[in-house]
Every structure is written in C-alpha cells, then in structure tokens.
Amino acid sequence: MTDTVKSIEDMSLNAWPSSQVQYYDGWVLRYSGFYTHRTNCVEQLGVSCLPLAEKIRFCENIYRRWKTPCIFKISPIGDPALDGLLAERGYVIEHHTTVMTASLVNLPAFVSSHPLRIEPRVTPQWIDGLFRLKHMDDPFFRRIVPRMYDAIPMDEIAVSLTEDGCITALGLGILDRDAVGIYAIHVAEHRRRSGIGREIVSTLLREASARGSVRAYLQVVTDNAPAKALYRGCGFREEYCCWYRCKEV
C-alpha cells in the first residue's frame, strides 16, 4: 500500500459523507439510503483485531437492520483475504472502479470557449441541474441528496454551464490538503462529444491549482471508455482499482 492510495481513500471519505456511520475494529460502516454504493458500504481503514468471519456477520446484521444489501468496498488498503472470503459467502462484484490521478504542476494554458459559472459551493440551482442530467425523479433521493452535498465538510468548486435557461453540464471539485477530488461530471446527452466535459474538468483543475492544489484524483467506472479517454486527455493516469462486493441480507 502506498501513501498515495491511503491519502486518496481518506480524502474520498471526506468528500462524500454518509448520513449514518459506525466504526468497528478498523472498519467504517456507511449508510445513506442506498443512493450510491460508495456511501452505503463497509470500508477498511486500519488494522483489524477480530476474525474476518465474525466481522462480516456483524456487518450483515447492521445492514439487515438498515434494510439494504450488505456491500464491502475492496481496495488496496484492506486485508487481501477479505475479497476471497466474501466470494465464498456468495457476494458478487458490482461497480468496478478505477482511480485516476493527475499533477497540477505546470498545467497547460486553457481558455474555456463557453461561459462557465464558477461558484464556491454547490447551489440549489446546481443540484436541480444534477437531478435533470441524471434523470433523477425519485422523491426520496431528491430529499436526501441535497443533504449529502450540504454535509461536505471541505471547500468546494462548483462549475456549471447554462444554455437556454437549463444547466447542460456541470462538475464539482472538492479541496482537501494539497489535492482536489473531481466529482459529478455530467453533460447532457445532446451536448456530449462536443468538448464541454473537458472544459468542465480543465476549469476545475485550474481553479484548484489557483487555490493551492498540486494534484487531483477521481474515480470512474472501469469499463466507461469514453469517460476514461476524457480524463486521460486532461492529464489523468490510472493509479489503482477498487470494486464492491454485494449481497442481499
């Protein structure tokens, strides 16, 4: 395990808080109404003392109480034996993700060709744009997602593009230590492959650099080839992979 991996995993926890959290023998159990796997899973943070099988049973009981599947995030900082043990217990892999990183030192010159709006925090208008771009109509998620964004404890950079009165692209940078995490990059279907996504990401990187960040990280679904190509074009490279083991309990 490298210091880079550990710091990114720590910062991703800060960047995307859960509504409920329990700590258990070096693990953190996260719950947010099953909005995303990332905020509704068990993550390994430190050295464990208890047997893995005992800990898995404990977690299953907690998620059964929360009435959601039991999900474990498998990353390089965890016990390598956990993945195999979960597989034996019937847990299946979901949402394989790749973590990518970039240096913000000596960024190339960049001028956006669109009138991007840059704000220091996520606004209600930004959230409404996120809902539209993700086609999110569920009343439950519309209620809890704004609370999750409000709970982000770090400084932010919110970027959006409005055309004909509607947000057609947006992104979020979350500042932590000497880094910025790139989150929530969304572009309307009819505006994709037009370079707007790259403008959003590049703007976030330059704004973060101006505020003292020297590196950036992001997480992308491993088989999302277009998104990975976009991020490589912005200077990102693959750092490591994570995945989620899931089972109905």
N, C-alpha and C positions, 0 to 999 in steps of 0.2 A: 504493500500500500504506500503510495506516495503522498507527500504533503499536499500536492495539488488536488488529488482526489478527495482527501479528507476536508480540505478547505471548501471545495465546491459543494460537497454534500452538506456541510454545515450551513453554508450560505443559502442553499436551496431550501433548507428548513426555515430559515429566517424569512425568505422571500415569499413563501406560500404557506401561511399559518393555517392550522386546522381549528375547528370550533371546539373540539374536545381533545385532550391529550392525557395519556397516562404513561408514566415511566416505570420500567420493570427490568431490573437486573441488566442494565446496559442497552435495553431496547426502549423505543418510544412507540406507543400505540396511538394512532391518529384517526380522527373521525370528523367528517364534515358532511353528513347526509348523503354520502356516496356520490358527490359531484365529480370527483376525479379519483383515479387510483392513487395518485401522488399524495392526496390529503386524507386518504382513507386506508392506510396501510401500516404495517409494522416495519419500522426501520431499525437497523442495528447501529448503535452509536459507540459502544465501548465493549470492553471485555466482559464476558458472561461468566458467572459462577455456577449457575444451576444447569442441570442437564437439558439439552435441547428439546427432547420429547416432552418434558414437564412444562417447559416454557411455551411450546406450541399449543398444548392443551389449554393452558391459561389464556392465551390469546384467543383461541377459538371460543372459549366461554364469554370473553368480553365482547367479541364481535357478534356472537349469537344474541347477546343482550342488546346490542346496538341494531340488530335486525338487518345486518348487511353481510355480504360474503367476507370471509377472512382472507386478507391479502398480505403478502410479505414482499417487501422490496429486496431484491437481491443485487448487491453492489460489491465492488472490490473491497470495501472496508469491513464487510461482515465475515462471519465464520463460514469458510468454504464448504463445510459439511451440511449446512442448513438446506441448500438447494436440493441435494440428493435426498435428504430425509423428507422434505416436503413432497417431492415427486413420488416417493414410496407411499405417502399418505393420500395420494390422489389429487394433489394440487397441480393445476395446469398453468403453463406460461401464457401471460397476456401482456400486451403493451411493452414490447421490447424497445428500449430507447437508447439512443446514442448521445453522449455528452460531448459537445464540441467546445473548443476554446480558441481565443484569438488574442494577440497582443495589440494594445492600443498605442504602442510607441511608434512614432513616425507614420501616422495614418496618412494615406494618400489624400490629395486635395479632393473635395467633394462639394458640389453645389446642387441642391435639390431643384428639379425642374417643376415642382408642384408646390403650392402654398401650404406647407405642413404646419399644423398647430402644435406648439410645444408647451407643455404645462408641467408644473412641479408636482402635481398629484393627479390621480385619476379623478375625473369629474362624473357627475350623473350622466352628462351627455356622452362621455366616453363609454360608460357602462352600457347605455342604451345602444350605442353603436356596436359594442361587443355582442350583445344579445341578437341584434339583427344579423350580423355577419355569421354568427354561429347557428342561426335559426333556432334560438333557444326560447321556447314558449312556455315551458313548464313553470307554473306559478311557484312551486316550492323552490326551484333553483333561482328564479327571479327574486325570491325573497332572501335566500342565504348568500348568493354570490356577491352582492354589494357589501355585505357584512365582512366577507372574507377579504375583499380588497381594502376595506376600511381598516382591517386589523393588521395590515402590513406595517411592521414597525420601522422599516428603513426608508430612506429618502428615495424618491421616485422621479422618473422622467416619462411622461405620458405624451405620445405623439399620435396625431390623427390627421387624416385628410378628409375634408368635407367637399362634396360635389353635388350641386343641385339640392342643397339642403340636407343631404344624408352623408353620414360617415361611410366612406368606401374602403378605408384602410386604416389600420391602427397598430400600435405596438407599445410595449412597456419595458422600461429599463429600471431595475431595482439595484440601488447602490449599496455596497457592503464592503467595508475595509478598502482594499485597493482595486476592487473589481465591480463590474456591472453584470447582472444577470439579464438576459434578453428573454422576455416572455410575451405571450399573447400576440404574436404576429399573425394578423388576419387581413386578407384582402378579398373584396367582393369578387364573386365568380367572373363577372363580366370585365373585371379590370386586372385579372391575373395575366402573367406573362407580358406585362407592359413596363416592368421596371420599378413599379411603385413599391413592391415589397423590399427591393434592395435599397430604395431611397429611405424607407422607414428604418431599416436596420442600420444603415450608414449614418443616419441622423442621430439615432440613439447612441451609437459608438462615439461620434464626435462630441455630442453633448456630455457624455460620461467622461471622456478624456478631458474636456474643459473643466470638469469638476473634480479632477484628480485621479480618475481611474486609469490603471495601466494595463488591465487585462479584462477579458469578457468571457462569459460562458453561456451556454444554452443547452436545452435538451430537445431532441427531435425524435419522432418515431423512426426507427431504424430503416424501415422499408419505404419511407417517404422520400423518394429520389429527387423530385423537384425542389423540395424544401432544402435538402442537403446540398444540392447544387447551388441554390441561392446563397446559403451560408458560406459555402466554400468561396464563392465569388466575393464575399465580404471579408475574406481573410481567415475564416474559421477552419480548424482541422479537428479530426476525430481524436478524442482523448481516451475515453473508455465507454463501456456499455453497462446498462442495467436492465433488469426486467422484473416483472411482477408475477409471483405465484399466487393463484387464486383458487378458492374452493368455497362452495356453499356450505354453511354450517348450521 
